[in-house]
Amino acid sequence: MRVNRVIADLQVADIEAAKGFYTDYLGLTTEEFNLGWVARYTNPDTGANLQLVTTDATAPVAPVISVATDDVDAAYEQARARGYQIVHPLTTESWGVRRFFVRDPDGNVINVVAHRD
């Protein structure tokens, strides 16, 4: 699997309540998207970013990181072949991504994702 980007997914109780800390204090002032349950904030100068997540809209748990890849189908097949636990099946989501969740050996849930072009 080719990893293009890794983004931390920080679970918060309320995105709007947490937003000020991350935008004002940490300088992640660009809101790349906000779906109400997940939002990404980026520093426009450095590109540093973070996703705030309250809960996941379609999966049973929220991930700790999102890993962007150019071939999510191949990544899914590799995870299955290696016997890793699939927490959320390979799904094309209505908001424009294809993804699945896999549990790492320490129990962390990873969102493996590709954006539709």
URSULSUL-V671347 format. One record per residue. N is the residue number from 1. RES is the residue in three letters. PSI is psi in radians with two decimals (none if undefined). Layout:
((N,RES,PSI) (N,RES,PSI))
This chain:
((1,MET,2.34) (2,ARG,2.07) (3,VAL,2.15) (4,ASN,-0.47) (5,ARG,2.52) (6,VAL,2.23) (7,ILE,2.28) (8,ALA,2.37) (9,ASP,1.82) (10,LEU,2.10) (11,GLN,2.25) (12,VAL,2.78) (13,ALA,-0.62) (14,ASP,2.04) (15,ILE,-0.81) (16,GLU,-0.65) (17,ALA,-0.63) (18,ALA,-0.42) (19,LYS,-0.78) (20,GLY,-0.73) (21,PHE,-0.82) (22,TYR,-0.54) (23,THR,-0.85) (24,ASP,-0.90) (25,TYR,-0.84) (26,LEU,-0.17) (27,GLY,0.33) (28,LEU,1.26) (29,THR,-0.29) (30,THR,2.09) (31,GLU,1.84) (32,GLU,-0.67) (33,PHE,2.78) (34,ASN,1.90) (35,LEU,0.12) (36,GLY,-0.63) (37,TRP,-0.26) (38,VAL,2.41) (39,ALA,2.53) (40,ARG,2.33) (41,TYR,2.40) (42,THR,2.54) (43,ASN,2.11) (44,PRO,-0.38) (45,ASP,-0.65) (46,THR,-0.38) (47,GLY,-0.04) (48,ALA,2.42) (49,ASN,2.97) (50,LEU,2.49) (51,GLN,2.29) (52,LEU,2.32) (53,VAL,2.27) (54,THR,-0.87) (55,THR,2.89) (56,ASP,2.43) (57,ALA,-0.56) (58,THR,-0.15) (59,ALA,2.78) (60,PRO,-0.31) (61,VAL,2.85) (62,ALA,2.43) (63,PRO,2.88) (64,VAL,-0.47) (65,ILE,2.74) (66,SER,2.28) (67,VAL,1.99) (68,ALA,2.35) (69,THR,2.79) (70,ASP,-0.20) (71,ASP,1.41) (72,VAL,-0.51) (73,ASP,-0.77) (74,ALA,-0.68) (75,ALA,-0.70) (76,TYR,-0.82) (77,GLU,-0.67) (78,GLN,-0.76) (79,ALA,-0.77) (80,ARG,-0.76) (81,ALA,-0.56) (82,ARG,-0.07) (83,GLY,0.29) (84,TYR,2.58) (85,GLN,2.15) (86,ILE,2.07) (87,VAL,-0.56) (88,HIS,2.19) (89,PRO,2.84) (90,LEU,2.10) (91,THR,2.43) (92,THR,2.00) (93,GLU,2.68) (94,SER,-0.34) (95,TRP,0.18) (96,GLY,0.33) (97,VAL,2.76) (98,ARG,2.25) (99,ARG,2.92) (100,PHE,2.82) (101,PHE,2.39) (102,VAL,2.53) (103,ARG,2.26) (104,ASP,2.98) (105,PRO,-0.36) (106,ASP,0.05) (107,GLY,-0.03) (108,ASN,2.43) (109,VAL,2.19) (110,ILE,2.27) (111,ASN,1.97) (112,VAL,2.15) (113,VAL,2.58) (114,ALA,2.37) (115,HIS,2.39) (116,ARG,2.42) (117,ASP,none))
